[in-house]
């Protein structure tokens, strides 16, 4: 076990470094240090020093027989795991609790704060689902008879604290959406009018602030200084990422390295640190906490990369917001950066933030001629593969329910990169 973790730590230092974006190192082979086949052998990543090249093949065989063998045949690859169904009851409990947590005696503020927590507008609840599955995947010493207790979300202190992490994460996420919509002057979100469009910028900002204050109170109630530090760092990262997006130089605007760092701050940090907080509450050792962090980080990066692709290929109806929204705001994302490698003429267009008449059409023309979309999808697939590898590296468990939840986490990493909205 020690050798396994030391090698993982060595690889982690490489992957999390800024320069790893320009010199991506593939897994050494399709087997882990223990000689077992891991769950991402279909992801073949060609290592080319100082050259970006990503190869993703056969996405429909995301898991290989190694997953089945690792779990002693109890959960076969052919079985489809619906991640949502495993925690659906708990998600309903969380949704009701969240609505009660943001009640206030000021009616207008209450209406604004609950805007995206109302039934039908609460979104996919993706982050709480991931965190609850992570909690079950890292449960220590749970006998089979206790699995039902976990599924029903009964009053177990550890589980309640992990549920609280999921609630805090969702409040931070929604608050960031409210603030982003103000900054971006957005008029739609989740298929309805954005809060700033419906109730005005001032109330939208204050509603976001209110959600963050309620999240802070809930965080303090955990009385765990390490978890408080983790999720407080997320708030810093959200602000840092937004500032990086607003105040970049021409050189930074054209840098994939800069883009990935900004994407981590704005999107992946919340998932990474929340997953780590779940592991800490579960009493896991530092090595496993970092595996949980790596899963959240890579899943978050994959999710955002797919969002970047969908901004060009999706429709307003499917996305719940306007398509081409990033490029219309002068924001450069992965597909354009990959297209830039093939068409240096894009430099001038990017540096003037697509503001000249015809710039957007010109950029889309170059993007269509390039491999920008394909390479962005492949980079997303690579990060999804790293996320799956982290779950496969968790300490063995004899619990069938724990194994099922781990498979659900791996399946989620595939769903993230094959989604269309």
Number of C-alpha atoms within 10 A of each C-alpha: 9 8 10 12 16 12 12 19 15 10 15 14 10 16 18 13 11 14 13 16 21 15 17 22 16 17 19 11 13 18 15 18 17 11 8 14 20 27 29 26 21 19 26 18 23 15 17 14 12 12 11 17 16 22 17 19 14 9 13 9 15 20 23 16 15 20 21 19 16 17 17 11 12 12 18 14 18 8 7 11 18 14 22 19 12 21 23 15 13 21 22 11 14 20 19 14 13 20 17 11 16 20 15 13 7 8 10 12 18 16 16 22 28 21 19 23 19 15 12 9 14 14 14 11 14 13 20 26 21 23 28 28 24 27 28 26 26 28 20 15 10 16 11 13 9 12 16 11 13 21 17 14 19 12 10 10 9 15 21 13 17 26 22 22 26 27 24 23 25 23 26 24 20 22 24 22 18 28 20 17 20 20 14 11 14 18 16 19 20 17 15 14 15 23 26 24 17 14 14 12 18 10 18 27 21 17 27 22 18 20 24 21 16 17 24 17 12 16 23 13 12 15 10 13 10 12 22 16 13 17 26 15 15 23 19 13 21 23 14 15 20 16 13 20 20 12 10 12 12 14 10 15 23 23 16 20 17 18 21 19 18 20 23 22 23 26 22 29 27 28 29 26 26 30 31 28 27 31 28 22 21 21 15 18 10 12 15 21 23 23 26 32 26 28 29 28 28 27 32 27 29 29 22 23 27 25 22 23 23 19 22 18 13 19 16 15 12 14 18 16 21 18 18 20 16 15 21 14 13 19 16 22 24 25 24 29 25 21 24 22 16 15 16 12 14 21 17 12 18 23 17 12 19 22 15 9 8 11 19 19 11 15 20 17 11 20 22 14 11 19 18 22 23 16 22 24 24 23 25 29 32 25 24 31 29 24 29 28 21 23 23 24 20 16 12 12 16 13 18 15 21 23 20 21 24 23 29 22 26 28 19 22 26 24 13 21 24 14 11 15 16
